[in-house]
Amino acid sequence: HPNISQALASARTAIDAGRPAEAVRLLSGFAGDPRAAHLLGVAQYHNDEFARAIEMLAPLVDRLPADSLEQRETIQVLGLSYYLAGRLPEAIPLLERTRAWAADNMELAQVLGMAYIQTRQPDLARGALARAFDVAPDSPGGHLLAAQMMIRMEFYEMADAELQKALML
């Protein structure tokens, strides 16, 4: 379709400018195209429509060129959408994949750490949070940091165990 390139460019501009609803409108007629479906899913995520983002992005992960920017963004946004929709078992593997190319993204590491806390995986949570805050995972600071996040999320028993480890060290 001759107008799809223009629609894709305009939609990306709208998303980047904080106007995801405009991007949805621009792309609504092109949802059959994987590039448009990708941007439509990203726009839905930015519009806080996580279920719709999942619906658009989940089928695309393996349809987009391997390791392309589009596939990476799809995996990242899909993982965040699953997390925000409370679908943690589906979010974690995608967030772990994202870590491979977004190792310096503190926000993603925090989200992954919180997902691990909520799925009762304290060692993985401590590792992810330690990476986010550049602390050694097995140090007193690593255990204290994990405990603080666990307390914030009201996982007190796990936090107590982390505090005990921090005190022992």
N, C-alpha and C positions, 0 to 999 in steps of 0.2 A: 504494500500500500504506500503510495507516494508521500502521504502526510505523516507516516509513523515516525520518521527521523525527527521531524519538527516537534511532534507530540512528545517524544522521548526527551528531547533537549529541554523543551518548555517544562515538562513535568519534573525533571531533575532540578532545574532552576527553582521551581516552586517549592519542592521539598527542602532544598538547601536554604531557602528564604523563610522557612517556617510556615509554609502554606500548603500542608498536605491535602486538604480538601480540594484545592484547586488542581493538584496533580491527579487526584482520583477522577475528577471531572474530565480532565484532558485525556486520560488513558482509558476511560470507560468503554470506548468502542474497539479497543485493540487488545482486550484481555487474552485472546487466543495466541498472541505472539509472546514467546517466552521473555523477551526483553521488556515488553510492556507489563506482563504479569509480574515480573520481578519488581519493577518500579512501583506498580500498583500495590504490591504487598508491603514494600518499604513505606509508601505513603500511608497505608492503613495503619502500620505500626506507629508512625509519627502522629497519626490522628487518634491514637489510643484505642484503636479497633483491633485488639490482639487476636481475637478469634478469626476475623476476616483476613488479617495478615497471615496467620497460620494456613488458612484455607488457600490463599494465593501462593504462598512460598513453599509449603511442604512438597508439592509435586515437582518443584523446579530444581531441587538440589542436584539431582543426577542428570537433569536435562541441559543444564548450563555447562559451558566448557570447563573442564577440570582446572581447578586452581586459578580461574579467571577472577577478576575483581567482582564481577556480578555474582559468581558462585560464592565467593568469600562473604560478600555483603548479605547474600541470601541466607547463608548458614548462620552468620552473626545475628541478623535481625530475627530469624526464625527462632534461634535459641533464646533470645531476649523475650520474644513474644510468648513462647511456651512458659518461660519463667514468670512473666507478669500475669499470665493466665492461670498460674498455679499448677501447671503441668510439669513438675520438676523432673520426673524420670525421663521425659522427652527433651527437656532443656539441657540437662547436664552433658550428654554426649556432644551436642552441638556447641555448647560453650567451651568444652574441652578441645574440640577441633579448632575453634576460633583462637584459642590460646597459642596455637602453633605460629600464627602470623601476626598476632596482636599481643605479643608478650609484654609490651610496655603499657598496655591499656589497663590502667588502675581500676577503672569502673567495671570492666568485664571481669577482672580478677576478684573484685569484691562481690559481684553478683554470683560468680561461681562459688566463692566461699560461703555465701549465704545459702545457696542451693544445697551445698554439702551439709551445712548445719541442719537445715530443715529435713534432710533425708538421713540425719543421724550418722554422718561420716566425719567425725571430729578430726582425724588425722589429715584427711584430704582438705577439710575446711582450713585447718591451720596452715597447710602448705600454700593454698591459694591466697589466703589473706596475708601471709608472710611475703609472698611475691608482690602483692599489691603495695605493701608498705616497705619493701626492701629490708626485711628483717629475716634472720635465719630461723627457719621453721622450728628447730629443736632447741632454740635459745629460750631463756626466761622471757624475753620480750615477745617471742613468737607465741608462747603459751598464753601470756598475758593478753596479747592482742586478740587471740582467738576467744579467750574467756570474755573479754569486753563485748565482742560481737555477739557471743552466745547469750550474754546477759541482756543485751539490747533486744534480742529476739526472743527472750524469755525461755531459753533452754538452760535452766539453772543447774541441773545435775551435770550436764556436759561441761558447763562453765566451771563448776566446782572442781571437777577432775582436772581441767586445764590449770586452774589456780593452784591446785596441790602440786602439780608437776612444776609449775613456775617456782613455787616456794622451795621445792626439793633441790632445784638447780641453783 
